[in-house]
Amino acid sequence: MFKQSKWPKTLIFDKSTPGRQGYQVPELSSLEREQLEKARNTISNNLLRKSSPNLPEVSELEVVRHFTRLSQMNYGVDSGFYPLGSCTMKYNPKICDTAASMLQAQNIHPYQPADTVQGSLQVMYELASWLAELSGMTGLTLQPAAGAHGEYTGIMILRKYHETQNNLVIKNEIIVPDSAHGTNPATVSMCGFKTIVIPSNGDGCVDIDALKSSVTERTAGMMLTNPNTLGIFEPNIKEITEIIHGVDGLMYYDGANFNAIMGKVRPGDMGFDIVHFNIHKTFATPHGGGGPGAGPVGVISRLVPFLPVPTVAYNPADDKYSFNYDHKYTIGKVRSYFGNFSTLLRAYSYILRLGQAGLTRVSEMANLNANYMKTQCARIKGFSVPYGENSSCMHEFVLSAKKLCKETEITALDISKYLLDNGLHPPTIYFPLIVPEALMIEPTETEPKEVIDDFIEVLKKISELAYSGKTTDILKAPVSTSIGRIDDVKAAREPIISYRMLKAKRNE
Ligand SMILES: Cc1ncc(COP(=O)(O)O)c(C=O)c1O
């Protein structure tokens, strides 16, 4: 069983000793000093730093120990099972990291002339073509830096499209199901639209009657993930896309769950017009805690002129790749340079390594693992699967501990904390909001059966302990982790996220 280390919680700033150095650079020659002075004179005075950047002064040894200890106090996909629903925390093959750390990739600069970085342009061009093929889209931008950023890019494209159709005055609403990820309504607001939430039906899918009664000439589009956050594939997807297209709306596909359908079915064939990928989830980049990621966006041919610039073009006549700034209605740039290149390179090598058959097998295994787990978990006393208990799920499912909570007062939060004491990362909890005491479980395609069985055994143990009244260990969990149960409300209301904030707090 994985156990976190419990090192003293010292900040690197607190280890700082004036004058101590971790790295030494050679003295500058007089020519270099002169050049530096010249460069400095080109920067206007108000931009020059007036005081030191206040970095900790520590030796190399202290830096190495500090970060090694931090990593030992942490938990990641390389440490153990991480079934954090909707986040696709799967094992990321090391070959992808090797590709991303190649010197040819690391030592290039985005301002280099296209002629000198043909290999990188080829990677971007081919990756964009493969993603377009997988999603059934025509054109693609690799710029967005995350799924949420992809959503923003996609909805800005939708906005500009309606603007060029002179429809924007009327079309100011976007439909989002109540099971949607929070970034969907947030994106809608950020892009200046009003969110119209529609309820799910008893099967956890889009309620077609509710959809029909919400759709009007004001509908600019709909955001949907398929399979949805309950892990259920929308059986009426064709009808849904037709209803939205019937009022000149556009269909937006949230691709966070793409590992459930890859190689099997394409959003473009379902009727979607704009698609984002969560490259870091689907195509292997170790992610979490806010990065790193990439959220490429694909569009149907009618929307290609709206893509951010530049995209990468290929000319077979001279076998050269180049940047293409020629997109008539472009929404402009959405990120500096050309995207999160190392994440794109990981995705490129992952796709190249697996090939078409391998990618299809990824989704088959993701769905198989989830269905096995769902069937086993639903049998445990106190748990149920409110949506889709008797049908098969896709890559994830949402378990409810409502009965357990009602009968024993053990909550989804208690369950998560006790899982930590058993060396397992908990699932996503209390999401989606339509499931009480929700545990959203995504085993991913990379986990072997014995690991999944371990998790199921711990859930069984929790149920047995709860029903026999032996809840002390569950209620005080986690005790084995480097950090115990935290006060979530205090953490959300009084976050201390910089050393400066901590110093101010200490001086209060
Ligand atoms: C369904 C869904 N949509 C969108 C997102 C946002 O993606 P990202 O975290 O890459 O910004 C997530 C992230 O978990 C998600 O699960």
The ligand as a Gaussian input file, in Angstrom:
#p B3LYP/6-31G(d) Opt

LIG

0 1
 C      -16.246000      17.567000     -18.757000
 C      -15.113000      18.558000     -18.617000
 N      -15.099000      19.658000     -19.381000
 C      -14.113000      20.560000     -19.303000
 C      -13.065000      20.420000     -18.408000
 C      -12.006000      21.483000     -18.330000
 O      -10.782000      21.007000     -18.776000
 P       -9.376000      21.568000     -18.251000
 O       -9.233000      21.102000     -16.841000
 O       -8.361000      20.990000     -19.168000
 O       -9.440000      23.069000     -18.336000
 C      -13.033000      19.290000     -17.578000
 C      -11.940000      19.123000     -16.593000
 O      -11.962000      18.307000     -15.720000
 C      -14.075000      18.325000     -17.689000
 O      -14.064000      17.227000     -16.938000

